[in-house]
Amino acid sequence: MKLKDKKVLQLVSDDFEDLELWYPVLRLREEGAEVHLAGEEKGHSYKGKYGVPAVSDVSFKDVNPDDYDALLVPGGWSPDKLRRYEEILSIVRKMNEQNKPIGQICHAGWVLISAKILEGKKVTSTPGIKDDMENAGATWVDEPSIIDGNLVSSRRPPDLPDYLRDFISVMEK
């Protein structure tokens, strides 16, 4: 198992893109990583866009970024909610400062934009937020998955295999 003894934090709130949350969680667990879901409330059941539930293991306010090796931000409409929490932005900034892998897919770029960590980075996302990414100082490219240092970004669900291969490879380093 490539990621034995690694801990990953996956953010969650209502209206996440079901595949963009669960595919990474399951792939990382297959590789031996321990994955915790962080929501506004610990033990709360959040619903994805298509109704798949996800129960949070920890609340945003109780997360210590030092306890985790990597961070994942799902897409869907949840990033627009997640970026409104100062606790989330603080987690993203601290993990970025520590050069820990941060994965973002689809609309998840909104969270990284609000955390102000995209200046000078090469990224991708859903084309719908291309302008937002560029206005935050990133160079946007239309590719399935992009690695720029500790950031791994992807466009949409069909790109999940490329995204997770890249994310796992960054975590292994």
Phi, psi and omega per residue, in radians:
M1 nan 2.122 -3.033
K2 -1.162 -0.510 -3.003
L3 -2.042 0.445 3.100
K4 -0.985 2.403 3.137
D5 1.276 0.203 3.069
K6 -1.755 2.512 3.101
K7 -2.078 2.298 -3.097
V8 -2.143 2.422 3.077
L9 -1.818 2.163 3.079
Q10 -1.950 2.105 3.106
L11 -1.315 2.613 3.137
V12 -2.599 2.481 2.945
S13 -2.717 2.994 -3.124
D14 -1.033 2.649 3.089
D15 1.250 0.427 2.997
F16 -1.181 2.707 3.030
E17 -1.332 2.022 -2.996
D18 -0.888 -0.905 -3.118
L19 -1.153 -0.625 -3.087
E20 -1.258 -0.304 3.013
L21 -1.614 -0.932 -2.976
W22 -1.311 -0.643 3.139
Y23 -1.028 -0.880 3.100
P24 -1.063 -0.737 3.137
V25 -1.012 -0.861 -3.096
L26 -1.172 -0.729 3.129
R27 -1.091 -0.756 -3.122
L28 -1.187 -0.655 3.073
R29 -1.143 -0.633 3.073
E30 -1.066 -0.546 3.140
E31 -1.530 0.083 3.045
G32 1.713 -0.028 -3.138
A33 -1.302 2.600 2.990
E34 -1.632 2.137 -3.085
V35 -2.035 2.190 3.089
H36 -1.922 2.406 3.047
L37 -1.669 2.251 -3.138
A38 -1.965 2.144 3.103
G39 -2.206 3.108 3.138
E40 -1.023 -0.646 3.114
E41 -2.157 2.404 3.039
K42 -1.203 2.399 3.077
G43 1.367 0.104 3.139
H44 -1.499 2.500 3.092
S45 -1.649 2.054 3.108
Y46 -1.760 2.552 -3.115
K47 -1.879 2.343 3.052
G48 -1.334 3.017 -3.132
K49 -0.989 -0.532 -3.106
Y50 -1.867 0.257 3.006
G51 1.628 -0.026 3.126
V52 -1.289 2.207 -3.115
P53 -1.467 2.745 3.036
A54 -2.524 2.154 -3.116
V55 -1.704 2.262 -3.109
S56 -1.309 2.451 3.095
D57 -1.546 -0.433 -3.033
V58 -2.623 2.707 3.073
S59 -1.598 2.690 3.121
F60 -0.902 -0.785 -3.041
K61 -1.179 -0.348 -3.125
D62 -1.706 0.027 -3.130
V63 -1.351 2.275 2.967
N64 -1.887 1.894 -3.100
P65 -0.977 -0.440 3.127
D66 -1.149 -0.339 -3.123
D67 -1.432 -0.094 -3.032
Y68 -2.132 2.609 3.129
D69 -1.642 -0.315 -3.086
A70 -2.807 2.866 -3.120
L71 -2.319 2.437 3.037
L72 -2.153 2.400 3.071
V73 -2.093 2.096 -3.136
P74 -1.368 2.870 3.055
G75 -1.621 -2.672 -3.035
G76 1.584 -2.659 3.108
W77 -1.641 -0.170 -3.099
S78 -1.080 -0.572 -3.140
P79 -1.022 -0.552 3.114
D80 -1.157 -0.489 3.068
K81 -1.436 -0.798 -3.074
L82 -1.024 -0.665 -3.060
R83 -1.222 -0.104 3.139
R84 -1.533 -0.122 -3.128
Y85 -1.692 2.085 3.121
E86 -1.055 -0.567 3.100
E87 -1.039 -0.721 3.134
I88 -1.130 -0.845 -3.109
L89 -1.078 -0.648 3.095
S90 -1.142 -0.745 3.099
I91 -1.051 -0.835 -3.122
V92 -1.060 -0.831 -3.125
R93 -1.078 -0.792 -3.103
K94 -1.122 -0.766 -3.135
M95 -1.168 -0.588 3.081
N96 -1.184 -0.765 3.104
E97 -1.039 -0.580 3.130
Q98 -1.491 0.075 3.110
N99 1.046 0.568 3.107
K100 -1.467 2.560 3.124
P101 -1.013 2.314 3.067
I102 -2.209 2.113 3.122
G103 -1.860 2.371 3.089
Q104 -2.467 2.410 -3.108
I105 -2.327 2.518 3.033
C106 1.088 -2.034 -3.138
H107 -1.457 -0.026 -3.117
A108 -1.057 -0.379 3.101
G109 -0.969 -0.469 3.113
W110 -0.992 -0.657 -3.129
V111 -1.167 -0.762 3.135
L112 -1.182 -0.595 3.056
I113 -1.063 -0.869 -3.111
S114 -1.152 -0.482 3.081
A115 -1.393 -0.155 3.094
K116 1.055 0.846 -3.129
I117 -2.060 0.199 -3.043
L118 -1.720 -0.125 -3.115
E119 -0.930 2.145 3.089
G120 1.365 0.066 -3.116
K121 -1.615 2.652 3.025
K122 -1.735 2.165 -3.045
V123 -2.488 2.989 2.930
T124 -2.383 2.990 -3.127
S125 -3.009 -3.059 2.950
T126 -1.065 2.442 3.131
P127 -0.991 -0.376 -3.133
G128 -1.098 -0.370 3.108
I129 -2.043 0.325 3.107
K130 -0.928 -0.855 -3.120
D131 -1.069 -0.703 3.123
D132 -1.061 -0.765 -3.134
M133 -1.111 -0.787 3.140
E134 -1.166 -0.685 3.112
N135 -1.146 -0.365 3.076
A136 -1.491 0.016 3.073
G137 1.732 0.091 -3.137
A138 -1.561 2.766 2.956
T139 -1.719 2.068 -3.073
W140 -1.676 2.339 3.074
V141 -2.264 2.615 -3.110
D142 -1.675 1.394 3.114
E143 -2.374 2.745 -3.087
P144 -1.031 -0.680 -3.096
S145 -2.689 2.437 -3.130
I146 -2.244 2.343 2.991
I147 -1.921 2.205 2.992
D148 -2.354 1.712 -3.082
G149 1.119 -2.097 -3.122
N150 -1.553 -0.117 -3.120
L151 -1.625 2.327 3.054
V152 -2.170 2.152 -3.106
S153 -2.203 2.689 -3.114
S154 -2.568 2.862 -3.005
R155 -1.550 -0.901 -2.954
R156 -2.893 3.018 -3.055
P157 -0.874 -0.722 3.126
P158 -1.062 -0.306 -3.133
D159 -1.593 0.018 -3.074
L160 -0.956 -0.735 3.123
P161 -1.046 -0.754 3.102
D162 -1.122 -0.781 -3.138
Y163 -1.007 -0.836 -3.096
L164 -1.277 -0.583 3.035
R165 -1.035 -0.793 -3.134
D166 -1.179 -0.773 -3.116
F167 -1.081 -0.769 3.111
I168 -1.099 -0.704 3.136
S169 -1.137 -0.638 3.101
V170 -1.215 -0.674 3.107
M171 -1.139 -0.566 -3.131
E172 -1.194 -0.426 -3.071
K173 -1.325 nan nan
